[in-house]
């Protein structure tokens, strides 16, 4: 098996796609004509967004993310964490944690997206 995609349940798929393009430079892979689903190209595992409205129509009850009580994060790996963090914040990300060097040598910073999901901006594990 392999991880195919991660789906974040968001209020507005178009807003999320726009934000992830501006803040992190991700490219759109697919957008459904309904506007209730989109997928970003991120390598082997895609990052997708589905509207909470669509999920409710399907009989599910997704909860909104809470940046003050996170229960999930995605990690985007880059070579210059500080520059990527500055770019994300300039694009509207909420700063959660400035870059910090972890004991295992990885640089890690956190922001929240417009829906409150945490995004870890980090260097590759092991330096």
N, C-alpha and C positions, 0 to 999 in steps of 0.2 A: 504494500500500500504506500501511497504518498499523499501528502496534504495538497489538495487541489486549490482550495480558496478559503478565505475567511470572509464572512459577511457581517457588516456592521448594520444594525437597524437604526436608521436615521430619520429625522423629520422631513428633510428635503434632499432627495438624491442629487438634483442638479447643483444645489449649493455645496454639497459634500464633494462632488467631482471637481467643481471649480476651485474649492479650497485646496484639495490635495494636489491639483495641478500647480496652483500658485505657490503654495507653501513648501512642497516637496519635489516639484518637477516631475510628478508621475504622469504617465500618458494614459489616455482613455483607450481601453481595449474594446469595450462594447457598452452601448446604452440601448435599453429597450425603448421602443417608441412610446410606451406608456409613461416613461419617466420614472417608473417605480423601481427600476433595477439598473445598475451600471457596474462595470468591472474595470479596474485599473490594471495595467500591465506592470508587474513588479518583479518579474523573473519567473521562476517555475511555479510559484504560488501566487495566485491573483488576490487582490484586495477588492471586495465587492461591497456594494451598498444596496440595501433594500429599504423601501419606505416602511415606516411603522404602520402607515395607513394600509398598505397592501397586506402586511402581516395580519392586521386586525380583520381584514376582509377574508383572510384564509383561516380565521378562527383562532389565531394565536394572540397572546397578550404580551408583546415585548415591552420591556421597561426602558425608559430613557436612561442614558448613562449619567452618572453623577461624578464630576471631576473631584469632588471632596471625599467621595467614598468609592474609589475605582475598584472594579472587580475584573478588569480585562485591560490589556494594552497590546498594541502592535509595536514592533520594533523595525525601524528603518536604519540600515547600516550605511555609513558613509566614511570618507577619509578625514573630513574636517568637521567635527561635531560643532564647534563654536560657530563656524560660518553657517552651517546648515540651520542651527538654532536661531541665529540672527535673522536669517531669511524667512524661516517659518513664523517667527514673532512679527516681523514686518508685514507678513501676509495675513495676520489676524489670529495666529495661534496664541493661546493663553499660556504664559510661562508657568511651569510647575516647579522645575528644578534646573538650575544652571549646570553646565558641564561639571562632572565630578569624576575623578580617576578612581576606579574601583580597585580593590586589592588584587584582582586577577589581571590588571593592566588595561582594562577596557575603559574608555571614556563614555560616560552616559549622561544624557540630559533628558528632560521630560517637558512636553507641552500637552495641552488639551485642545482638541479640535472643536469646531462650533457646536457639536452635539455633546461634548463633554468626555469623549473617549480619549484616553491617554495614548500618546505616541512617544515611544522611546526613540530618541535620536542617539545612535551609538556608533562607536568604531567597531571594527571586527573583533570578535572574541580572540584573546591571545595577542592583542596588539594590532 
